[in-house]
């Protein structure tokens, strides 16, 4: 059986990761799960991770985006481009995963990623 994609996180770019973490942690009450300095942070959004991407990790050009974990980024990218998606960033190795950025047919950005 093929592993189905799952919503891994909702990505929010931020110029200041510490400020964004404080806002969502202290203001909204989300629990910090992981933080990689000023690059990236993950907070528990109650079933979906709220991911904060600092300037170094902002792969969407400042736009919030859903991130889908898939078994094979390249194969899923090929299926989605055949279905009408456009590639914004080809698959690349990030510090924690392999990822690609696409836009759906309506122009909305989203990220595909898998473990390295």
Residue, then its C-alpha position, 0 to 999 in steps of 0.5 A: x500500500x502506498x503511503x498517503x501524503x499528510x499535512x505535516x505543518x502550516x508554514x509561517x515565514x517570520x523575520x524574527x523567529x523568537x518574536x513569532x515563537x513568543x507570540x504563538x507560545x505566550x499569546x495563543x498558548x501553543x507548546x514549543x516542540x522544536x527550535x533551531x535558533x533563528x532559522x526555524x521553530x515548530x509549535x504544537x497546533x493541536x494536531x497540526x504543527x505551526x512552523x515558523x521559518x526565519x529568513x534563512x528557511x523562508x522557501x515560499x517568499x514570505x507567503x504562508x503555506x501548507x506543507x505536505x509530508x510525502x514518501x517521495x518528493x520527486x515522484x509527487x512533484x511529477x504527478x502534481x505538475x502533470x495535474x497543473x501545479x507549477x514548480x517554484x523551487x525544485x527539490x533540494x536538501x534542507x537542513x532537516x529534509x528534502x523539500x520542493x515548493x509548488x503553486x497549485x492551479x489557483x496560484x497558492x504556494x505549498x511545500x512537499x517534503x520528506x525525510x532525508 
